[in-house]
């Protein structure tokens, strides 16, 4: 049996998650794949370099949120620690109506993100080069977003300090996690409560062609976050609210 092309793998995986994709969107993903590989040779944007792995571990994993949660039309969203654009850019490709802000502290990565936005003519995407704590301490960014997402490697206790101050009441924070998620959520309960959140769901997701366990942790904002959070850059990671 012939090996599937990255495009075939993408379309098959999206269909397996109950989602639809047209040729134009599939083409954007393939250009994304090409540009990521090209830039990665010089800037080391991701450790995932195999084309199949990029499709599965980055593209399909990123858009798995769309198979589990209903994201309102024209939603104002923020991706915390987006790196080379995950999950924000794949979500934006699938849902062009979403207004997406990408937060990333690495200048080389935000240069790549700005290249993608221009090359793909993506409208309604903003890039913030800096720390999530600094972004969240700016008054104009607080409690304006309806959705926050993160595939960052930080623990949930750290991530909620970045995310919840950015959300409106009734907004949702979704973080992508693997095994050990129940213990991580339990350890983050103090931080979640303090910052005005409530765990809505720990949803197990099946990412097609991926053998690893994947979970989406959804935290709903139920009350305003104290003005003293997030703490200054570096403090949440050094002294998590646990």
N, C-alpha and C positions, 0 to 999 in steps of 0.2 A: 504493500500500500504506500503510495507516494506521501512524502512528508508535507504536512499542511504549510502553506505560506503564512507569514505573520498576519496578513490581511484576513485570510480564511479563519485563522485561529481567533482573531479578534471578533469577527462577525459571529462565529459559532458560539463563542463564550458569552457574548452579549445576549444572543438569543436564548441561551441556556439559563440566563438570569431573568428571563421574561421581559427583556428590554428590546427596543428597536433602534436600528441605526441605518442611515441612508448612505449613499455612495460618497457624498460630499464630506460627511463627518468621518467616515472610514478613511478617506483620503487624507484628512487632517491628521489622524492618528499615525498614518504611515509616514507622513512628513515629519511629525514629532519624533517618531522612532529614528528616522534618518538623521535629523539634526542633533538629537541627543547623543547618538553614537559618534557623530563627527566632532561635536564640542567636547565630548567626554575624553577624547584622545589628548586634548590639550589641557582641559580644566578639571578633570576628575570629578564630574558632577554626581556620579552614582557608581556603586560597586557592581551593580547589575548591568552586564554588558551583552549577554546573549540575547538575540532578538526574541526568541520564544519567551525567555524569562522577563524581558521588558514588557511584552504584551500581557503576560499573566500576572507577574508580581507588581507591576506598576499600573498599567492601564486597567485591566479587569478588576484588580483589587480596589483601585481608586473609585471606580464607578459602582462598586457593590452597594454603596449607600443608597443609590437610586432604586435598588431592588427591595429595600427594606423600609424606607421612610418617604413620606410624601413631602416634598419640598415645594412650598408655595411659589407660584409664578412671580417672576421679577423679584425674587427674594434677595435681600442684601446679605451677602455671605463673606466670611473671612477664613482664610486658610493659614494656620499658625505653624511656622517652621516648614514651609512648603518645599524647600530644597530645590530640586529641578522641576518643580511644578506639581507635585503630588500631594493630595488628590485634586487640588484646585483646578488645574488646566483640563484634565480629563472630564471633570464634572462640568466645566464651562463648555467644552466641546459638545457634550451630550445635551446640555441644557443652556443654550445661548442666552436665554432670558435672564438667567441668574447674574446679578451684579457681584463680581468677585474681587476681593482684596487679598493679595498674596503677601504674607510677611516672611521675610528671609533676611538673616543678618549677613550672609556671605555675598560680597560684592560680585564675585565671579558668577554665582548662581543667579543673582538678580539681573545681571547683564544678559544671561541666557534667557531668562523669563521675558525680558523686554524685547529681545530678538524674536521670540515666539509670537508675542502679541502683535508685533509689527508685521512679521512674515505671514501670519494667519489672518491678519486684519480682524483681530478679536476686539469687539467693542464692549465696554463696561467691565474692564479689568484694570485694576490698579496694583502697582507694586510698591511695597514699602521696604526699603533697605535699612534694617535695624533690628533691634531686639524687641521681642513681643512685649516685654515689660515697659519699655519706653513708649511703644505705640499705645498701650493700654492706659498709661498715665497722662496721655494727652486728652484733655477734656472733650474735644470734638469727636473722639473715637469711642467714648464710653456709652454703653447701653444704646447703640444704634443698630446693631446687627440682629437679624433673625436667625442666622445659622452660623455656627463656628465649627470648623473641622480641623483635625490634625492627625497626621500619620507620624508625628515626631516620636523619637525614641524615649522621651521623658516619661516618667510615671504619671498616672492620672492625677495624683495629688499636686504635682507641679503644673500639669496642663490646665487644670481647672482655674488655677490662679491667673493664668494668661487669658483664658477664654471667657469665663463668666462675667468679668467686669465689662466686656465688650458687648454682651448680649442685652437686648430688651427683655423685660419680664415676659415670659411665655416663649422666649427664644430657646433654641436647642443647640447644645454642644455635642458633637459626635466624634469620638476618638476611635481609631482603628487599633485593635489589639490582637494578641495571639494567646498562647496558653498562659495560665496563671492569672487570668483576668479577674476571677472572683476575689482572690486575695488582694489584688491591687485595688479593686473597687472598695473593698472593706477597709483597707488602709487609708483610703482617700475620703472616707465619709465625713470626718471632721472638717476637712477643707471644703467639701461640697456644701455642707450645711452653713459654714461660716460665710461663704461667698454667695449664698442665696440660691443654691441649686438643689435639685432632687433627682435621684437616679430614676429614669423612666423605664429603661430596658437595657438588658445585656443580650443583644441579638447575635446568635451564631449565624454566620453566613457561609455559604458554599461558593467559593471563588472557583469557577471552572478551570480544570487542569492544574489546580494548586493543591498539593497534598497536605500542606500545613493547615492547622486550625486557625480560623479567623473569626473575630468578634467585633461588633460595633457597639460601643457603650454610649447610650444616649442619656444626657443630663439636661433636664429642663430648668430654666431659670424661673424661680417662683417668687423671688423677692430681690430688691435692689442690692447690689454688692457694696460693702463698705468702701468709702472713698480712699482709704489707706491701702487698698489693693488694686493692682498688683504692687508688691514692694519693688524697690529699685533693682536695676538690672543685676542679675547674678544671685540675688538673695533667695528667690524661690527654689532654685536648684540646690543651693547649699543648705537651706533650712526649710524643707517642705513642711506644709501645715498638716502634720500628722500627730 
